[in-house]
Amino acid sequence: FIPKCRTCRRQAREQSGEGDHHEGLSSDEELTPTEVDEFQKSKDNVLEDSRKIFEDVHADFCDIRKILLKFQEWKEKFPDSYCDAYISFCLPKLLNPLIRVQLISWNPLEQNFTELEEMPWFRAIEEFSDAENVSES
C-alpha cells in the first residue's frame, strides 16, 4: 500500500527528471534555497539580539562564575542566613536566563559542537556544587 500523495510526488519527480531523490526520504522536509536563506537571516538576527541582552548589565551580575562566588562568600560569612534563604532552590531560577542566552547558538547536531560539560557556565556550577558539598560534609 503506497499513499496517494507519495505516488503523486514520485510521478511528478519522474516527469520532471529529478534523479537525486532517495527512496525513504521525505521531499516535504526539503527546504528551498529561499527558505534556507530566510532561516539563516532569522537565526543571525536572534543571535545578534541575544548578544545585546546583557549589554547594560554590570559584569558582576551577568557572569555566572562571579554570581556563584558572591553566593559562596555569603555562605561562608553568614551560613545561617544563607541556609534560611534556601539558596539551593533559588539558584536554578536565577541562573536560568544566563544559561539560556549562552545556549542559544549551541547545536548538538553540528559536527563541531561543544559538550555541555565543557562549557564555562557548566564548570562554574560544578565547582560551586563541589565546594558546597565539601563544606557540608
N, C-alpha and C positions, 0 to 999 in steps of 0.2 A: 504494500500500500504506500503510494507516494502522494503527499498532499498536492492539491491542485496548484497552489501558489508556487510550490517548488518546481513543478513541471513547467509552469508558465515561464518562470525565471530561466530554467535550463534551456527551453526553446528559444527564448529571447537571446541568450548568450550564443547559442549555436547559430542563429540567424545573423547576429552582429559580428561573429567571427572571434569573439573573445576566447582566447585559449589559455589564459592564465588563472582560470578558476580551478580550485581544487575541491573535489567532492568532499562533503562533510563540513566545509567552512561556509558560514553564513554570509551571503552577499549583503544582507541587511545591515551588518555591522561594519561594512567597509565605508570609510569616510572619503568624501570628495576632497580634492586639494583646497577648495574654498573653505570647507568645514574645518580642515586641519589648520589653515591659516587663522580663521576666526578663533579657534580654540587656543592657539598659541598666543594670539594677541590678548585674549581674555586672561590667560594664565599669567602672562607678563604683567598685565595691569594689576592683578591680585598680588603678585609678588612685590611689585613696586609699592602698592598701598601698604602691604604688611611691613615694609621697611620703615614706613613713616609713622607707624602706630606709637612707638615709644620715643620719637624724636625729642619731645619736650619733657621727658621724664628724667629726673636725676639718675645718674648711673647706679647709685646705691639701691635704687628701687626697681631697676629693670634687669639686673644681673642676678641670676638665681644663686650663684655662689655667695655673693655679698649679702643677699637676703638671709640665706641659711646661716651665715656667720653671725649676723645680728641675733638670730634666734638662739644660736649656740651660746653667745655671750649672755643673753638673757637667762638661759637655763643655768649657766654656771654661777651668775651673780645672784639670781633670785629664783632658786629652784621651786619654792613653794608656789609663788605666783605663776611660774611657768606651768607647773603641773595643774593648778586650778584653772588655767585658761584653755586646757585641752588642745594644746598646740598640735599634737599629732593628728587630730581630726581636722584642724583648720588648714594645715599646710597644703594638702592636695587642692583645695579650692583656691587658695592663694596663688599657688604656682601654676595652676591650670592655664590661665591666659598666656603666661610667658612661654610655657612649653608648646602650646598650640601654635603660637606665632613661629616658633623655631621649626615646627614640623610641617608648616605649610608647603615648603618646597621638597620635603622628603618623600621619596617614592621608592618603596621596597621592590618594585618590579623592574627598576632600571638596573643595568649591569653593574655600574659603579656606585651603588648606594652605600651609605654609612650605616652600620649596625646601630641599633638603639643604644646598646651597651657602650658604644664608643663615643657617643655624643657628650659634650661637656656638661650639659644640664643633668644627664643621667648619672655621670660620675660624681657630680656635686651632691646630688641627692643620696647616692650610695655612700659617699664618705660621711655625710651628715647622719645617715641611719646607722652606720657602723660606729660613729662617735657616740651616738645616743645609746646604742646597745652596750657599749663598753662602760659608759658612765653608770648605767642602770645596774649592771652586774658588778 
